[in-house]
Amino acid sequence: MKSLINSKAWTMVVVFMALSLSSAIADGDDFLLSVRNVTQPTASTIEFDLYLLDTDNTQTFEFAALQMGLLLNSSIYGAGTITVSYSNTGSGLDLTQQFAGSVDVVAPLAGHDGKTLIRLMANSIPPVPPGAGTGTVISSAGNGTFLAHFTITGSVSFTPNTRAGLEFCSSSDISPLWPTVLYAYIDGNSTPLAVNAGTDAIVDGDPLLNPRLPAVYDITGGEPYCAGLGGSLTGLSGSEADATYTVYRNGFPVGTINGTGNPLSFGLQPASTLTVYASNIAGTVEMNGELTIEEIPNNTISLTSGAGSNNQAVCINTAMTDITFSTTGATGIGTSTGLPAGVAASWAANTITISGTPTESGTFNYSIPLTGGCGTVSATGTITVTANMTAGPASSTPTLCIGTALTNITHTTTGATGIGTSTGLPAGVAASWAANTITISGTPTESGTFIYSIPLTGGCGSVNATGTITVTALPGAAGSITGPATFTPGTSGVAYSVNPISAATTYIWTYSGTGVTINGSGTGVTLDFSASATAGTLSVFGRNSCGDGAASTLPLSPSIKNLTLTSVLLEGLYIGGGTMRQALGESGPQWPAGIADHITVELHNSASYSTIEFTATDVELTTNGSAIITIPAQYSDSYYITIKHRNHIETVSAVPVIFTNAAVTYSFDDQAQAFGNNLKDIVPGSGYFAIYGGDINHDGYVDSGDYPFVINDSFNYLSGYINTDLNGDGWIDSGDYPILVNNNYNYVSVIIPY
């Protein structure tokens, strides 16, 4: 017999040769290769026996060699490692055919996640001796011939509740798997036989590794629950993801749920004895605790103060009859709702008592909840508190005129059934009641302030509707106005008054003139008279809401001064003997008989001539040269008197004239009477002097600037009352030239103070 060749290199070559000859593997199913007696002697070891059985006892199975590949679950050793060893002790193989090759482990395994490969080299490679006729004859009895005992050792304890899941590789498997190839001597030749995993290569037995029962957790919850709530909330203080949990109620299973790794809830469980069992691959264990769940009846409440007594009607501020309820299950009462102010609820000895004196009115639907025990139960009822009668405010507090129909006054009432005898209403006015409303109507026939009172009847309390009606008469006639009948324009604060006017609420003062301001109201006022105030009538009358009384009047007129001017002669109109013609228009005299023309008279400030204090326009100048000007009395200083005309030189009094007297006169009867002697000796030796004519453009000079106006109007044959008509004959012609030419020649111009 030739010795075995144990060279791994040679083995790999032969394996290659065997695999490459796979097409020459003989078909045969007259054997069974099996793993048996799989055990776990320690937490980190697995042991098993390898057998080969001749399943055809009609012919001899002569063993030649075995190459073996096994797969197992990598999960059993987690992050650790495994090693595999074998023992030939007790092997039924001839010594020379017993396993001598090495065993190695391959993990991870590409393309086969979760699997670990165990590879066993062939013990001998035919045709190495012993050769045909000298191989081990395999038994056909029992499990067959025992080949070897294997031990798988983990670097860590195997994962609890896992299985190794050993399985053979078939002879047809290719890398990275390791094919299992069995050789037998057939017809004197070592022949590879096809090995089919699961058919003629099996694993008998796959024990649970490091079996671990579910952890024991506490059953939670199970407190007594109130009737109607469906049960008590129950659960488990923890769970494992690989376990299931079955709930038993009174010894009968009622449901199973999967563990989650977290506490579990079994929901509401009715009254019963509750137990829980947990199961996993390793077995079943009872959880800690046994719950006895109890259902508590709901509270009850019943009226004990008499049928219907929970619903009462009572007047406000009147003590009510106590209402009582008996209770069961409760330990007290919560906050009452709906009770009127002044009424309260209390609980003692399983009795609710409602008592007190209501201080507010209305319909009160009360609810008094029980506390403690079970259920939501309340004592309920209605307390109707009737308020005192009320009378609303008057719809109006009228002031009306006597003899005028009263707009109805109404008072809204509550709780009353009528009214008693009214007091304080004016004659002609009465009160009535209907539909909770008092109506006061009529036409008062007396005046005054009437405070009425109308008592309500029926209902609770003593209440009166009250109000005020004021009946007003027309104001009386105003008495005489006291105050000065004349005024000085420009003065202020002049007092006027009238005696009080009966029934008048206001006093109406008016003035028919202009420039007057009335200050104040009532029985006395003051008047401010402007410098231009005019005469008028001051009147006053009383007024109230009923109308106006008769007025009292006082005519007022301004105090004035008269300025009388004489010897104001106009050169253009002068006809001799101290007289003038009337200025003519197109149809005759421009002004009424005796009036020569109109002039403007100004009063200039004596210290500042450029300041004009007063102006009177359109002053009538008579044919004998006189003019009367009315001047307000307030002008009482000294003033220059200035005469202006439409086509004559502006002429000024020689000196300021004193205006302290009511009558002031001034005459331009001499050249010395004009400032700068600016008067013309109209007829030398006659004693008459005139104002120079010819200043058409009013520039203060008679010069070439005035010529064009006369020439143009003359050329155009103009006529009428026109400024260029210097002699006032109604024509602009050669008759106007001499005045213009002579005065221009004599350098006539205005002379005024500066």
C-alpha positions in Angstrom: 0.0 0.0 0.0 1.2 3.3 -1.0 1.4 6.1 1.6 -1.1 9.1 1.5 0.0 12.3 -0.1 -0.8 15.2 2.3 0.7 18.0 0.3 -1.9 20.8 0.1 -0.4 21.9 -3.2 -0.8 18.5 -4.6 -4.2 18.4 -3.1 -5.2 21.6 -4.9 -3.8 20.2 -8.1 -5.8 17.0 -7.7 -8.9 19.0 -6.7 -8.5 21.0 -9.8 -8.1 17.8 -11.7 -11.3 16.5 -10.0 -13.3 19.6 -10.7 -12.0 19.7 -14.2 -13.2 16.1 -14.6 -16.6 16.9 -13.3 -18.0 15.9 -16.5 -16.7 12.4 -15.8 -18.3 12.1 -12.3 -20.4 9.0 -12.2 -24.0 9.1 -11.5 -24.9 7.2 -8.4 -27.5 7.4 -5.6 -26.5 4.3 -3.7 -25.0 6.2 -0.8 -26.0 8.8 1.9 -23.4 11.2 3.3 -24.8 12.6 6.6 -24.1 14.9 9.5 -25.6 13.6 12.7 -25.6 13.9 16.4 -25.3 17.7 16.2 -24.9 19.0 19.7 -23.7 22.2 21.6 -21.6 21.0 24.5 -20.6 24.6 25.5 -21.7 28.1 24.8 -19.1 28.5 22.0 -18.8 25.0 20.5 -20.8 22.8 18.2 -20.0 19.1 17.6 -21.3 16.6 15.1 -20.5 13.2 13.5 -20.0 12.5 9.8 -21.4 9.2 8.5 -21.4 7.5 5.1 -24.1 4.9 4.4 -24.2 2.3 1.5 -27.8 2.4 0.5 -27.5 -0.5 -1.9 -26.8 -3.6 0.0 -26.8 -5.7 -3.2 -23.2 -4.6 -4.0 -20.2 -3.4 -2.1 -19.4 0.3 -1.8 -15.6 0.6 -1.6 -14.6 4.0 -0.3 -11.7 5.7 -2.0 -11.7 9.4 -0.8 -13.8 12.4 0.3 -13.5 16.2 -0.3 -16.2 18.1 1.7 -17.6 21.6 1.6 -20.1 22.7 4.4 -22.0 26.0 4.8 -23.2 27.4 8.1 -25.0 30.6 9.3 -22.5 33.4 10.0 -25.0 35.0 12.4 -24.3 32.5 15.1 -20.9 34.0 15.9 -21.6 37.7 15.1 -18.5 39.8 15.2 -16.4 36.8 16.3 -14.6 34.1 14.4 -14.8 30.3 14.3 -12.3 27.4 13.8 -13.1 23.8 12.8 -11.3 20.7 14.0 -12.0 17.0 13.6 -11.1 13.7 15.3 -10.7 10.3 13.6 -11.1 8.5 16.9 -13.6 5.7 16.4 -13.5 6.3 12.6 -14.6 3.2 10.6 -12.3 4.1 7.8 -9.1 2.3 7.3 -6.3 4.1 9.0 -4.8 5.1 5.7 -8.1 6.5 4.5 -8.9 8.5 7.6 -9.0 12.3 7.3 -5.6 13.9 7.3 -6.2 17.1 5.4 -6.6 20.5 6.9 -9.9 22.3 7.5 -10.2 26.0 6.8 -13.0 28.6 7.1 -13.9 31.2 4.5 -15.9 34.3 5.5 -17.3 36.5 4.2 -18.3 34.5 1.2 -18.8 36.5 -2.0 -22.3 36.1 -3.4 -23.5 34.2 -0.3 -24.3 36.8 2.3 -24.7 35.5 5.8 -22.9 32.2 5.0 -19.6 30.8 6.2 -17.8 28.1 4.2 -16.0 25.2 5.9 -13.6 23.4 3.5 -12.1 19.9 4.2 -9.3 18.6 1.9 -9.5 15.1 0.6 -7.8 12.5 2.8 -6.3 10.8 -0.2 -6.3 11.2 -3.9 -6.8 8.1 -6.0 -5.1 6.2 -7.6 -2.7 6.6 -4.6 -2.7 3.2 -2.7 -4.4 1.6 -1.0 -6.0 1.2 -4.4 -8.8 -0.9 -5.5 -9.6 -3.8 -3.4 -7.9 -2.3 -0.4 -10.4 0.6 0.3 -12.8 0.6 3.3 -16.1 -1.1 2.6 -18.9 1.2 3.7 -21.6 -0.2 5.9 -25.1 -0.5 4.8 -26.5 -0.8 8.3 -27.9 2.0 10.5 -26.3 5.4 9.7 -23.5 3.7 7.9 -19.8 4.0 8.6 -18.6 6.6 11.1 -16.1 8.8 9.3 -15.0 11.4 11.8 -16.1 13.7 14.7 -16.0 17.5 14.1 -15.9 20.4 16.4 -16.8 24.1 15.5 -15.4 26.5 18.1 -16.4 30.2 18.2 -14.2 33.0 19.6 -17.4 34.3 21.3 -20.4 32.6 22.7 -22.8 31.8 19.9 -25.7 34.2 19.4 -28.6 33.0 21.6 -31.6 31.5 19.9 -29.8 31.0 16.6 -29.1 27.8 14.6 -26.0 26.8 12.7 -27.9 25.8 9.6 -25.3 23.4 8.4 -25.7 22.3 4.8 -23.5 20.4 2.3 -22.1 21.9 -0.9 -23.0 19.8 -4.0 -20.4 18.4 -6.2 -21.5 20.7 -9.0 -20.9 23.9 -6.9 -18.2 26.2 -8.1 -15.9 28.8 -6.5 -16.2 30.5 -4.2 -18.1 27.4 -2.9 -16.2 24.2 -2.2 -17.8 21.2 -3.9 -18.3 18.0 -2.0 -16.8 15.1 -4.0 -17.0 11.4 -2.9 -14.7 8.8 -4.6 -15.4 5.1 -4.8 -13.6 2.2 -6.4 -15.7 1.0 -9.2 -14.5 -1.6 -11.6 -11.1 -1.2 -10.0 -11.0 2.6 -10.6 -11.3 5.5 -8.2 -14.5 7.1 -9.5 -15.9 10.5 -8.4 -19.6 10.3 -7.5 -22.1 13.1 -7.9 -23.1 14.5 -4.6 -26.4 16.4 -4.4 -26.9 18.4 -1.2 -30.1 17.6 0.5 -30.6 14.3 -1.4 -27.6 12.1 -0.8 -25.8 14.6 1.5 -27.9 15.6 4.4 -27.7 17.2 7.9 -29.8 15.5 10.5 -30.3 17.9 13.4 -30.0 21.7 13.9 -30.2 22.4 17.6 -31.0 25.9 19.0 -27.9 27.5 20.1 -27.6 29.0 23.6 -31.4 29.0 23.9 -32.7 32.0 25.9 -36.3 32.3 27.1 -38.0 35.8 26.9 -37.0 38.2 29.6 -39.6 38.6 32.4 -41.3 42.0 32.5 -43.9 43.4 34.8 -47.5 43.6 33.8 -48.6 47.3 34.2 -51.9 49.1 34.8 -55.0 47.3 35.8 -56.3 49.9 38.2 -60.0 49.8 39.0 -62.0 51.6 36.3 -65.4 53.3 36.2 -68.3 51.6 34.6 -68.8 52.7 31.0 -65.1 53.4 30.3 -64.6 50.0 28.6 -61.9 48.7 31.0 -58.5 49.5 32.6 -55.5 50.4 30.6 -52.9 47.6 30.8 -49.5 46.8 29.3 -46.1 45.4 29.9 -43.0 47.3 31.2 -40.9 46.0 28.3 -40.7 43.6 25.5 -38.2 41.8 23.1 -38.4 42.0 19.4 -38.1 38.3 18.9 -40.9 37.3 21.3 -44.6 37.3 21.1 -46.9 38.1 24.0 -50.2 36.5 24.7 -52.8 38.0 27.0 -54.9 35.6 29.1 -58.1 36.8 30.6 -59.5 34.5 33.3 -57.2 31.8 32.0 -58.2 32.1 28.3 -56.1 33.7 25.6 -57.6 36.8 24.1 -54.9 38.1 21.9 -51.2 38.0 20.9 -48.9 40.8 19.9 -45.3 41.0 18.7 -42.6 42.4 20.9 -41.0 45.7 19.8 -38.1 46.1 22.2 -40.2 48.7 24.0 -43.0 48.6 26.6 -46.3 47.2 25.2 -49.8 48.4 25.6 -52.7 45.8 25.7 -55.3 48.6 25.6 -58.4 48.6 27.8 -59.1 45.3 29.5 -62.4 44.6 31.2 -62.9 43.3 34.8 -61.0 40.0 35.0 -57.8 38.3 36.1 -55.2 39.1 33.6 -51.9 37.2 32.9 -49.4 37.4 30.1 -47.1 34.8 28.6 -44.1 35.6 26.4 -42.8 33.1 23.8 -39.8 32.9 21.6 -37.9 30.1 19.8 -36.6 28.9 23.1 -39.9 28.6 24.8 -42.6 30.3 26.8 -42.5 32.1 30.1 -45.1 33.9 32.3 -44.6 37.6 32.8 -44.4 39.0 36.3 -47.6 39.8 38.0 -51.3 38.9 37.8 -53.8 41.8 37.5 -57.2 41.6 39.1 -59.1 44.3 37.3 -62.2 45.7 39.0 -65.1 47.8 37.5 -66.5 50.5 39.8 -70.2 51.4 39.5 -70.9 55.1 38.6 -72.1 57.6 41.1 -75.8 58.2 41.6 -77.9 61.1 42.7 -81.6 61.5 43.7 -83.8 64.4 44.8 -84.9 64.1 48.4 -86.5 67.5 49.2 -89.7 66.6 47.4 -90.8 66.0 43.8 -90.2 69.1 41.7 -88.5 71.0 44.5 -85.3 71.2 42.4 -87.2 73.7 40.3 -88.2 76.7 42.3 -89.5 80.2 41.7 -88.6 82.9 44.2 -88.5 86.7 44.5 -85.1 88.4 44.5 -83.7 89.0 48.0 -86.1 86.4 49.4 -84.8 83.2 51.1 -85.5 80.1 49.1 -86.6 76.7 50.3 -83.6 74.3 50.7 -83.2 71.8 47.9 -81.6 68.5 48.8 -80.2 65.5 46.8 -78.9 62.2 48.2 -75.7 60.8 46.5 -73.9 57.5 46.3 -70.3 56.8 45.4 -69.2 60.5 45.5 -66.9 62.0 48.1 -67.9 65.6 47.5 -69.0 68.2 44.9 -67.2 70.3 42.4 -67.7 73.9 41.5 -71.4 74.7 41.0 -72.5 76.5 37.9 -75.7 78.4 37.2 -76.7 79.2 40.7 -77.9 82.8 41.3 -75.7 85.1 43.4 -76.5 84.6 47.1 -77.3 80.9 46.6 -74.7 78.1 47.3 -74.4 74.4 47.4 -72.8 72.2 50.0 -72.2 68.4 50.5 -72.1 66.4 53.7 -73.1 62.8 54.7 -73.9 61.9 51.1 -76.3 64.9 50.7 -76.2 68.0 48.6 -78.0 71.0 50.0 -78.8 74.1 48.0 -79.8 77.2 50.1 -79.5 80.9 50.3 -81.1 84.2 49.3 -80.8 85.1 45.6 -79.6 88.6 45.0 -79.9 88.5 41.2 -82.9 87.8 39.0 -83.3 85.5 36.0 -83.7 81.9 35.1 -80.8 79.9 36.5 -80.3 76.4 35.2 -77.9 75.1 37.8 -75.5 72.1 37.7 -73.6 70.7 40.7 -71.1 68.0 39.7 -70.3 65.1 42.0 -66.6 64.5 42.7 -64.9 61.3 43.6 -66.2 57.9 42.6 -67.1 57.2 39.0 -69.0 58.8 36.2 -70.0 62.3 35.4 -73.1 63.0 37.4 -74.6 66.3 38.4 -77.5 67.6 40.4 -79.5 69.8 38.1 -82.6 72.0 38.2 -83.9 75.5 37.6 -84.3 78.4 40.0 -86.3 81.2 38.7 -85.7 84.5 40.5 -88.2 87.2 39.8 -86.7 90.7 39.9 -88.3 93.7 41.4 -90.5 95.7 39.1 -88.5 98.2 37.0 -89.4 101.4 35.3 -87.1 102.5 32.5 -86.0 106.1 32.1 -88.3 108.5 30.3 -88.0 108.3 26.5 -87.6 112.0 26.6 -87.4 114.9 29.0 -89.3 117.5 26.9 -89.4 121.2 27.1 -92.4 122.4 25.1 -94.6 125.4 24.7 -97.8 125.8 26.6 -100.7 124.7 24.5 -98.6 122.4 22.3 -99.4 118.7 22.1 -96.8 116.7 24.0 -94.9 114.1 22.0 -95.7 110.9 23.9 -93.3 110.1 26.7 -92.8 106.3 27.4 -91.4 104.3 30.2 -90.7 100.6 29.7 -91.7 98.5 32.7 -91.0 94.9 33.8 -92.7 92.8 36.4 -95.6 95.3 36.8 -99.3 94.7 36.0 -100.4 98.3 35.9 -99.9 101.8 37.5 -101.3 103.7 40.4 -102.3 107.4 40.7 -99.8 109.7 39.0 -98.6 112.9 40.7 -96.8 115.9 39.3 -98.1 115.9 35.8 -99.1 119.3 34.3 -102.8 120.0 33.7 -103.9 118.5 30.4 -101.4 115.6 30.6 -102.2 112.1 31.8 -100.5 108.6 32.1 -101.7 105.2 31.0 -100.2 101.6 31.0 -100.4 98.8 28.6 -98.1 96.0 27.3 -95.4 96.8 29.9 -95.3 100.4 28.7 -96.3 103.6 30.5 -97.4 106.3 28.0 -97.7 110.0 29.0 -99.6 112.1 26.6 -101.8 115.3 26.3 -101.5 119.1 25.8 -100.2 121.1 28.8 -102.3 124.0 29.7 -100.0 125.4 32.4 -96.4 126.4 32.3 -93.6 125.5 34.7 -91.3 122.6 35.5 -93.2 119.5 36.4 -91.5 116.6 38.2 -93.9 113.6 37.9 -94.0 110.2 39.7 -96.1 107.2 38.4 -96.2 104.2 40.8 -96.1 100.7 39.4 -98.5 98.1 40.7 -98.2 94.2 40.8 -94.9 92.4 41.0 -92.2 92.9 43.5 -90.8 96.0 45.1 -92.0 99.7 45.2 -91.0 101.4 42.0 -92.1 104.7 40.4 -91.5 106.0 36.9 -90.2 109.5 37.2 -89.3 112.3 34.9 -89.5 116.0 34.2 -91.7 118.0 31.8 -90.9 121.6 31.3 -93.7 123.8 29.8 -92.6 127.1 28.6 -94.5 130.3 27.8 -93.5 132.9 25.1 -91.0 135.5 26.3 -92.5 138.9 27.5 -92.0 142.2 25.6 -88.6 143.7 26.0 -88.4 147.0 28.0 -86.7 150.2 27.0 -83.0 150.0 26.0 -80.7 152.0 28.2 -77.7 153.6 26.6 -76.6 156.7 24.5 -78.6 157.4 21.3 -75.5 158.9 19.6 -72.1 157.5 19.2 -68.7 158.7 18.2 -67.3 156.6 15.4 -64.1 154.8 16.4 -65.1 154.3 20.0 -65.5 150.9 21.6 -67.2 149.4 24.7 -70.3 151.6 24.7 -72.8 149.9 27.1 -76.4 149.2 26.4 -78.8 147.2 28.5 -82.4 146.1 29.0 -84.3 144.8 32.0 -84.7 141.0 32.2 -87.3 139.7 29.9 -89.7 137.1 31.4 -89.4 133.5 30.1 -86.5 134.5 27.8 -83.7 132.0 27.5 -81.6 134.2 25.1 -81.5 137.8 24.2 -81.2 138.8 20.5 -79.5 142.1 19.9 -79.2 143.5 16.4 -78.2 146.8 14.7 -79.5 147.9 11.4 -76.5 150.1 10.5 -73.0 149.1 9.4 -69.6 149.2 11.0 -70.9 148.3 14.5 -69.9 145.2 16.5 -72.1 143.9 19.2 -70.3 142.2 22.1 -71.9 139.9 24.6 -75.5 138.6 25.1 -78.1 138.6 27.8 -79.5 141.8 29.3 -76.4 143.9 28.7 -74.0 144.3 25.7 -71.3 146.7 24.5 -71.0 148.2 21.1 -67.8 148.9 19.2 -68.2 151.7 16.6 -65.8 151.6 13.7 -64.6 154.8 12.2 -67.0 154.2 9.3 -70.0 153.2 11.6 -73.3 154.4 10.2 -76.5 155.4 11.9 -79.0 152.6 12.5 -81.5 151.1 15.0 -80.4 149.0 18.0 -83.0 146.4 18.9 -83.4 143.6 21.4 -86.0 140.9 22.1 -86.3 137.8 24.2 -86.3 134.3 22.7 -87.0 130.8 24.0 -87.9 127.5 22.4 -91.4 128.7 22.0 -90.5 131.7 19.9 -89.6 135.4 20.1 -91.1 138.2 22.3 -91.8 141.8 21.3 -88.7 143.8 20.5 -87.5 147.1 22.0 -85.6 149.6 19.7 -83.3 152.6 20.1 -82.2 154.6 17.1 -78.5 155.4 17.1 -76.7 158.1 15.1 -73.0 159.0 15.0 -71.8 162.3 16.5 -70.3 164.3 13.6 -68.5 167.6 12.8 -69.3 169.9 9.9 -66.5 171.4 7.9 -67.6 174.4 5.9 -65.4 175.6 3.1 -65.9 179.0 1.3 -64.3 180.8 -1.6 -63.2 177.5 -3.3 -63.3 178.9 -6.8 -62.1 176.9 -9.8 -60.3 178.9 -12.5 -61.9 176.9 -15.4 -65.5 177.5 -14.2 -65.0 181.1 -12.9 -67.4 183.6 -14.5 -66.7 186.7 -12.2 -68.1 188.3 -9.1 -67.0 185.3 -7.0 -69.3 182.9 -8.9 -68.8 179.9 -11.2 -70.8 178.3 -14.0 -72.0 174.8 -13.7 -69.9 172.2 -15.5 -71.7 171.0 -18.5 -72.2 167.6 -20.0 -73.5 166.6 -23.4 -77.1 167.4 -22.4 -76.6 170.4 -20.1 -75.4 170.9 -16.5 -73.8 167.8 -15.1 -75.0 168.5 -11.6 -78.2 169.8 -10.0 -78.9 173.5 -9.9 -76.5 175.6 -7.8 -73.8 172.9 -8.0 -70.8 173.9 -10.1 -68.9 170.6 -9.9 -67.7 167.9 -7.4 -64.4 168.0 -5.5 -62.5 165.7 -3.1 -61.6 167.0 0.3 -58.8 165.3 2.3 -57.6 165.8 5.9 -53.8 165.2 6.1 -51.8 164.6 9.2 -50.3 167.8 10.4 -46.9 166.2 11.2 -46.8 163.9 8.2 -48.6 165.3 5.2 -48.3 162.0 3.3 -50.6 160.4 5.8 -54.3 160.9 4.8 -56.5 160.8 7.9 -59.9 161.2 6.2 -61.2 161.5 2.7 -64.5 162.8 1.5 -65.2 162.2 -2.2 -67.9 163.6 -4.5 -68.3 166.7 -2.4 -70.7 169.2 -3.9 -69.1 172.5 -4.7 -71.7 175.3 -5.1 -71.5 178.0 -7.8 -70.5 180.5 -5.1 -67.5 178.3 -4.0 -68.8 176.8 -0.8 -68.9 173.2 0.3 -70.1 171.5 3.5 -68.4 168.2 4.5 -69.6 165.9 7.3 -66.7 164.6 9.3 -66.9 161.9 12.1 -66.5 163.5 15.5 -63.4 161.4 16.3 -61.3 163.6 14.0 -60.4 166.2 16.6 -56.7 167.0 15.9 -55.2 169.6 13.6 -55.2 168.7 9.9 -54.1 170.2 6.5 -57.2 170.6 4.3 -56.5 169.5 0.8 -58.8 170.3 -2.2 -58.6 168.1 -5.3 -60.4 168.4 -8.6 -60.5 166.4 -11.7 -58.5 168.9 -13.8 -57.2 171.6 -11.3 -54.1 171.8 -9.2 -54.2 170.1 -5.8 -54.4 173.0 -3.3 -53.7 172.9 0.5 -54.7 175.1 3.4 -51.9 177.4 4.5 -51.7 175.9 7.9 -53.2 172.9 9.8 -56.7 173.6 10.8 -57.9 172.7 14.4 -60.9 170.3 14.4 -61.7 170.3 18.2 -65.1 172.1 17.7 -68.2 170.5 16.2 -68.2 173.2 13.5 -65.1 174.0 11.5 -64.9 176.7 8.8 -62.1 177.6 6.4 -62.0 180.0 3.5 -59.7 180.2 0.5 -60.5 183.9 0.0 -56.9 185.1 -0.1 -53.7 183.8 -1.5 -52.3 183.6 2.0 -55.0 181.1 2.8 -53.3 178.5 0.5 -50.1 176.8 1.3 -47.3 178.6 -0.6 -49.9 181.3 -1.7 -50.8 178.8 -4.4 -54.0 180.6 -5.6 -54.5 182.6 -8.7 -55.5 186.3 -8.5 -58.3 185.5 -11.0 -59.1 189.3 -11.7 -56.5 191.5 -10.2 -58.0 194.0 -7.8 -61.3 192.1 -7.6 -60.4 190.4 -4.3 -61.2 186.9 -5.6 -58.7 184.1 -5.9 -59.1 180.7 -7.7 -57.5 177.3 -7.8 -55.2 176.9 -10.9 -56.6 174.8 -13.7 -54.9 172.6 -16.3 -53.5 169.6 -14.4 -55.3 167.0 -16.5 -52.9 164.1 -15.8 -52.7 164.9 -12.0 -49.0 164.9 -11.9 -48.9 168.2 -9.9 -47.8 170.3 -12.9 -49.5 172.2 -15.7 -47.0 171.5 -18.5 -46.5 169.8 -21.8 -47.6 166.6 -20.3 -51.2 167.8 -20.2 -51.3 169.2 -23.8 -51.8 165.9 -25.7 -55.0 165.1 -23.9 -56.6 168.4 -24.8 -55.2 168.4 -28.4 -56.3 164.9 -29.1 -59.8 165.3 -27.6 -60.2 168.6 -29.5 -59.0 167.0 -32.7 -61.6 164.3 -32.2 -64.4 166.8 -31.5 -65.1 165.2 -28.1 -67.7 166.8 -25.9 -69.4 166.2 -22.6 -68.3 166.0 -19.0 -64.6 165.2 -19.7 -61.5 166.0 -17.8 -59.9 167.7 -20.8 -62.9 170.2 -20.8 -60.9 172.8 -18.7 -63.5 175.6 -18.9 -66.5 173.3 -18.3 -68.5 174.4 -21.4 -69.0 170.8 -22.5 -66.6 171.0 -25.5 -62.9 170.3 -25.9 -61.8 173.0 -28.1 -59.7 176.2 -28.4 -61.6 177.7 -25.5 -59.7 175.3 -23.2 -56.2 176.2 -24.5 -55.6 179.6 -22.7 -55.8 178.1 -19.2 -53.4 175.4 -20.2 -51.0 177.7 -22.1 -51.0 180.5 -19.5 -50.5 178.3 -16.5 -47.8 176.3 -18.3 -46.1 179.6 -19.1 -46.2 180.6 -15.4 -44.9 177.3 -14.2 -47.9 176.5 -12.2 -47.6 173.4 -10.0 -48.7 171.9 -6.7 -47.2 173.2 -3.5 -47.6 171.0 -0.4 -46.0 170.6 3.0 -43.1 168.2 3.3 
